[in-house]
Amino acid sequence: MQEQEYPHPDFKIFVSSVSLQATICLGLVESPVTGKKERNMKQAQFLIDTLDMIREKTKGNLLKDEEEFLEDAIANLKLNYSKIIQEEGRDDK
């Protein structure tokens, strides 16, 4: 059996990984574990807050494209989170 090759880790892959986890928690895509769309808003908020913390801790140390990638990821996740909260008629912020 051939060993799977992984891409070289970089900042965008890290942000993509956390963003994907948040997207799964928002119930926007199926969980790879269960094959179902499941929602965990507290975990989604934690992951979004984690990306916010990463943004603050890396301020001034990212390449422009990395900074834009992170900003876009956070903005999209927050938008989706807000839409879901509004649809469900609750406020977990």
Protein Blocks (a to p, Z undefined) as FASTA:
>chain_A
ZZdddddddfklmmmmmmmmmmmmnopaccfklopacddfklmmmmmmmmmmmmmmmgoi
acfklmmmmmmmmmmmmmmmmmmmmmnopafZZ
